[in-house]
Amino acid sequence: MRVCVIGASGKLGKYIVRHCLDRGYDVVAVCRERSTAKLDDFKGRIRIVPGATNDREVIKEAVKGCEGVLTVLVPWGVQQYSTGTAQAVLDFAEPGARLVFSCGWHITRDGKDVYSRKLKMFVKVFGFVARLFRFADLDDQVEACRRIFESDTRWTVVRGSDLEEGESQGLPVWSRHVGDPILASNLTRRIDFALFMVEALTNDELIREAPAIVGRKSPSAIAYASEDRREQA
Ligand SMILES: NC(=O)c1ccc[n+]([C@@H]2O[C@H](COP(=O)([O-])OP(=O)(O)OC[C@H]3O[C@@H](n4cnc5c(N)ncnc54)[C@H](OP(=O)(O)O)[C@@H]3O)[C@@H](O)[C@H]2O)c1
């Protein structure tokens, strides 16, 4: 399978590339020109299309012939970077391609997520400071995801909890709504966030879903699993 990884040079993107190569996929990577050196570890094993990820010509060229497109949506900058990136992917990906996007828990699909006071405060303060100093725009990620949710493509929006580094704990568990008890621990290894995105490419149950994920060895995931076993006994 040929896949395109958009935003490949970031921390999440590099893990995604590695998981794809482990599966024997052909990888086309898109990242800003100045960041191509961050992909040196993969030299000779991937094709890089350098450029801004909201540059429509760059995306058009990169997604050609790809059955899967994995996109890291980031709120950085105030030029509608995420929205431009998502729209270009929706417009130019091959018909029927699996499209998987990353974002955070703050994105809601149906408004039924229940957020902690801490998360609400973070979004409010970060959003305000980011807009004030013009280094990021959380509303841009919101608009990008709104367009994806409305699209009739074969998309999945993976909503990440707080992240940490470390060895893989396996495929994260997920739920449709933030606030569900299984997600209470709010922590996932970044390597496993990437794993979930790559697995989503071949999991049709996740088409047009916006799973909120948490580490499978996090206390809330373990508590939920044992409760489930007790109920089945
Ligand atoms: N960090 C968290 O705790 C957290 C929590 C939940 C969800 N998420 C989600 O996880 C994904 C990855 O987040 P991450 O924090 O781990 O970041 P990351 O993977 O390190 O990615 C950062 C990306 O942003 C790009 N970037 C940085 N500054 C930019 C700018 N000014 N203009 C355009 N692009 C810029 C980087 O490109 P270069 O390599 O070219 O610099 C890189 O591709 C995102 O979708 C995020 O919403 C993160």
PDBQT file of the ligand as one rigid body, heavy atoms in Angstrom, charges set to zero:
ROOT
HETATM    1  N1  LIG A 301       1.284  17.797  22.351  1.00  0.00    +0.000 N 
HETATM    2  C1  LIG A 301       0.266  17.260  22.969  1.00  0.00    +0.000 C 
HETATM    3  O1  LIG A 301       0.264  17.082  24.196  1.00  0.00    +0.000 OA
HETATM    4  C2  LIG A 301      -0.957  16.810  22.197  1.00  0.00    +0.000 A 
HETATM    5  C3  LIG A 301      -2.069  16.362  22.913  1.00  0.00    +0.000 A 
HETATM    6  C4  LIG A 301      -3.164  15.898  22.206  1.00  0.00    +0.000 A 
HETATM    7  C5  LIG A 301      -3.169  15.879  20.833  1.00  0.00    +0.000 A 
HETATM    8  N2  LIG A 301      -2.084  16.358  20.152  1.00  0.00    +0.000 N 
HETATM    9  C6  LIG A 301      -2.122  16.318  18.691  1.00  0.00    +0.000 C 
HETATM   10  O2  LIG A 301      -1.028  15.547  18.251  1.00  0.00    +0.000 OA
HETATM   11  C7  LIG A 301      -0.576  16.013  17.011  1.00  0.00    +0.000 C 
HETATM   12  C8  LIG A 301       0.914  16.221  17.070  1.00  0.00    +0.000 C 
HETATM   13  O3  LIG A 301       1.214  17.123  18.080  1.00  0.00    +0.000 OA
HETATM   14  P1  LIG A 301       2.657  17.201  18.745  1.00  0.00    +0.000 P 
HETATM   15  O4  LIG A 301       2.514  18.188  19.860  1.00  0.00    +0.000 OA
HETATM   16  O5  LIG A 301       3.159  15.842  19.061  1.00  0.00    +0.000 OA
HETATM   17  O6  LIG A 301       3.489  17.913  17.654  1.00  0.00    +0.000 OA
HETATM   18  P2  LIG A 301       4.547  17.346  16.636  1.00  0.00    +0.000 P 
HETATM   19  O7  LIG A 301       4.256  15.947  16.281  1.00  0.00    +0.000 OA
HETATM   20  O8  LIG A 301       5.895  17.631  17.148  1.00  0.00    +0.000 OA
HETATM   21  O9  LIG A 301       4.250  18.189  15.329  1.00  0.00    +0.000 OA
HETATM   22  C9  LIG A 301       4.426  19.517  15.221  1.00  0.00    +0.000 C 
HETATM   23  C10 LIG A 301       4.214  19.804  13.746  1.00  0.00    +0.000 C 
HETATM   24  O10 LIG A 301       3.922  21.168  13.597  1.00  0.00    +0.000 OA
HETATM   25  C11 LIG A 301       4.745  21.708  12.600  1.00  0.00    +0.000 C 
HETATM   26  N3  LIG A 301       4.957  23.117  12.930  1.00  0.00    +0.000 N 
HETATM   27  C12 LIG A 301       5.578  23.624  14.005  1.00  0.00    +0.000 A 
HETATM   28  N4  LIG A 301       5.541  24.983  13.964  1.00  0.00    +0.000 NA
HETATM   29  C13 LIG A 301       4.889  25.308  12.827  1.00  0.00    +0.000 A 
HETATM   30  C14 LIG A 301       4.522  26.525  12.203  1.00  0.00    +0.000 A 
HETATM   31  N5  LIG A 301       4.812  27.709  12.756  1.00  0.00    +0.000 N 
HETATM   32  N6  LIG A 301       3.859  26.484  11.038  1.00  0.00    +0.000 NA
HETATM   33  C15 LIG A 301       3.549  25.307  10.480  1.00  0.00    +0.000 A 
HETATM   34  N7  LIG A 301       3.874  24.107  11.014  1.00  0.00    +0.000 NA
HETATM   35  C16 LIG A 301       4.528  24.121  12.170  1.00  0.00    +0.000 A 
HETATM   36  C17 LIG A 301       5.989  20.888  12.648  1.00  0.00    +0.000 C 
HETATM   37  O11 LIG A 301       6.646  20.983  11.426  1.00  0.00    +0.000 OA
HETATM   38  P3  LIG A 301       8.238  21.112  11.331  1.00  0.00    +0.000 P 
HETATM   39  O12 LIG A 301       8.796  19.744  11.596  1.00  0.00    +0.000 OA
HETATM   40  O13 LIG A 301       8.411  21.588   9.949  1.00  0.00    +0.000 OA
HETATM   41  O14 LIG A 301       8.675  22.120  12.374  1.00  0.00    +0.000 OA
HETATM   42  C18 LIG A 301       5.408  19.502  12.902  1.00  0.00    +0.000 C 
HETATM   43  O15 LIG A 301       4.999  18.890  11.695  1.00  0.00    +0.000 OA
HETATM   44  C19 LIG A 301      -1.412  17.258  16.681  1.00  0.00    +0.000 C 
HETATM   45  O16 LIG A 301      -2.460  16.911  15.827  1.00  0.00    +0.000 OA
HETATM   46  C20 LIG A 301      -1.953  17.677  18.047  1.00  0.00    +0.000 C 
HETATM   47  O17 LIG A 301      -3.187  18.361  17.928  1.00  0.00    +0.000 OA
HETATM   48  C21 LIG A 301      -0.972  16.804  20.804  1.00  0.00    +0.000 A 
ENDROOT
TORSDOF 0
